Amino acid sequence: MTTYTVLIILSGLVIFSYLFDLVASKTKLPSVLLLLLSGIGLRLLVDKLQLHTYNFLEILPTLGTVGLILIVFEGSLELKYAKEKNKVIKGAFLSALSILIVTVAAITFIIYQITGKDLYLCFVNAVPFSVISSAIAIPSAAGMHKHGREFIIYESSFSDILGVILFNFGISNRSITLSSFTQLGINTALILILSVVACITLLYLMGRIRHHIKFFLIISILILVYAIGQSFHLSALVLILSFGLFLNNADAIKHAWFRSVFIYKNLANDLTQLYQLSAETAFIIRTFFFVIFGFTMDIYALDDANIIINGLIILMSIYVIRFTYLYFFKRDNFLPEAFVSPRGLISILLYYNLPQELKLPQIGTPFLFMVVLGSSLIMSMGLMFSRRKSIPENPA
């Protein structure tokens, strides 16, 4: 395959991804779903032509991690804090926490029934299937009303953060003792301190850098701090969410010393450019991540009734739990939010970060693909149904 052929394929994928986004905005069909199908189609074509390809599984986790950082950062840059939003934030956090815990318990039981393995193994394998993917949820919520969109951004971001904390806690503590919770408390305190220091330092740098290359430097430092935090099993997504919120709300801080040191004339313009840059970079990385994931998937493994049935059982448990919780605790307009519970980038990343000795053969990548694909389809149909329902019929 020549250099020019590769360039044609890469640029073609970006163009098609852009068209998929346009289709998604009109139909509520997630562009991620179309990207996955594109990856599968490319794989079938490559197999038919018997072409040699690179082992993309080696770069998939790295690509996905950068994509997750940028998507959460982009979403947080849209959020403006106000006291009246405390109810939304509290509700989103409790929703993410409660649904995550109950879903992990339910899927752990389902995996135990499927495999008959140790409950600990079932638990760590259940976590990736229990986390809402902000990478899919946030773009899919773009067409929702403002209150619902903010709820989804907060809830999916909290779900990612809590899911990573639970995952790290699970793989680090095969047996749970008092010291396990002590270490969890220390790690949480450390990441909160790191977030405060990083937010203030990065804002200060933004106001002092005069070089024309500025925003990629800020994003690179952010990714560096995230990677260092994750290396020590800290839930560094807290840092990403905090930095985006802090930047977008820094001008609301009225303290005279803070404003004299950190707030500068072009801050609003810089935030607009930073948001644009993170959004477009996230778009590119999301495109390649989901196409590669679809490309690496062995779709012939889906020709297994057990995988399909067990996948449908997990999907049913995910949505029964979500609908039940939101119906009782978010009675005001819980649709279409109830349908927005996709599994995607974070689920794939957690699965690939699971140590090989903890993976269960029965819960492999075809199973993961089934749940990712199924949850995206359910969300798409739910959003389209809710959209039609919200459009009043024209009187005769």
Stockholm file with secondary structure:
# STOCKHOLM 1.0

chainA/1-396         MTTYTVLIILSGLVIFSYLFDLVASKTKLPSVLLLLLSGIGLRLLVDKLQLHTYNFLEILPTLGTVGLILIVFEGSLELKYAKEKNKVIKGAFLSALSILIVTVAAITFIIYQITGKDLYLCFVNAVPFSVISSAIAIPSAAGMHKHGREFIIYESSFSDILGVILFNFGISNRSITLSSFTQLGINTALILILSVVACITLLYLMGRIRHHIKFFLIISILILVYAIGQSFHLSALVLILSFGLFLNNADAIKHAWFRSVFIYKNLANDLTQLYQLSAETAFIIRTFFFVIFGFTMDIYALDDANIIINGLIILMSIYVIRFTYLYFFKRDNFLPEAFVSPRGLISILLYYNLPQELKLPQIGTPFLFMVVLGSSLIMSMGLMFSRRKSIPENPA
#=GR chainA/1-396 SS CCHHHHHHHHHHHHHHHHHHHHHHHHHCCCHHHHHHHHHHHHHHHHHHHTCCCCCGGGTHHHHHHHHHHHHHHHHHTTCCCCGGGHHHHHHHHHHHHHHHHHHHHHHHHHHHHHHCCCHHHHHHHHHHHHSCCHHHHHHHGGGSCHHHHHHHHHHHHHHHHHHHHHHHHHHHCSSCCHHHHHHHHHHHHHHHHHHHHHHHHHHHHHHHCCSSCCHHHHHHHHHHHHHHHHHTTCCTHHHHHHHHHHHHHGGGCCCHHHHHHHCCTTHHHHHHHHHHHHHHHHHHHHHHHHHHHHHHCCGGGGCCHHHHHHHHHHHHHHHHHHHHHHHHHCCTTCTTGGGCCCCCHHHHHHHHHSCGGGCCTTSCHHHHHHHHHHHHHHHHHHHHHHHHHHSCCCCC
#=GC SS_cons         CCHHHHHHHHHHHHHHHHHHHHHHHHHCCCHHHHHHHHHHHHHHHHHHHTCCCCCGGGTHHHHHHHHHHHHHHHHHTTCCCCGGGHHHHHHHHHHHHHHHHHHHHHHHHHHHHHHCCCHHHHHHHHHHHHSCCHHHHHHHGGGSCHHHHHHHHHHHHHHHHHHHHHHHHHHHCSSCCHHHHHHHHHHHHHHHHHHHHHHHHHHHHHHHCCSSCCHHHHHHHHHHHHHHHHHTTCCTHHHHHHHHHHHHHGGGCCCHHHHHHHCCTTHHHHHHHHHHHHHHHHHHHHHHHHHHHHHHCCGGGGCCHHHHHHHHHHHHHHHHHHHHHHHHHCCTTCTTGGGCCCCCHHHHHHHHHSCGGGCCTTSCHHHHHHHHHHHHHHHHHHHHHHHHHHSCCCCC
//
